[in-house]
Amino acid sequence: MIRFEQVTKRYGDNIALNELSLNVAEGEFLTIIGRSGCGKTTALRLINGLLSPDEGAVYVDGKNVAETDIISLRRSIGYAIQGVGLFPHMTVAKNIAYVPSLSKQWSKAESAENVAELLKAVGLEPEMAGRY
């Protein structure tokens, strides 16, 4: 589902990622842990096209991110934004459904059902949906 092939990313003289090769299969769960500045966020930004590798290639669902419609790519994947990334004026349910609603037309019933499934998937109680 996600593949890094010999990816290097530099910021000036600093190398954030050095020839990273990694395969993440569909349905596989991966956690990246490391100290500040080790390249975790850089790797995620390469996946959704916010950054481009200096060397190598990143593939999502078999397609090279550099050759993909970035808007469609971002709408087709999900990710949790580190730190302040939620809309404080929206409920938990509306925050969860926001990005999927950009590319899909869910009915109210479908939205409620999908939000409930996603809350369950991350271990949150259904009652959280109405909170801000």
Summary of the structure (lengths in Angstrom):
residues: 132
radius of gyration: 16.8
end to end distance: 32.7
largest distance: 51.9
contacts: 300
relative contact order: 0.13
helix: 37%
strand: 22%
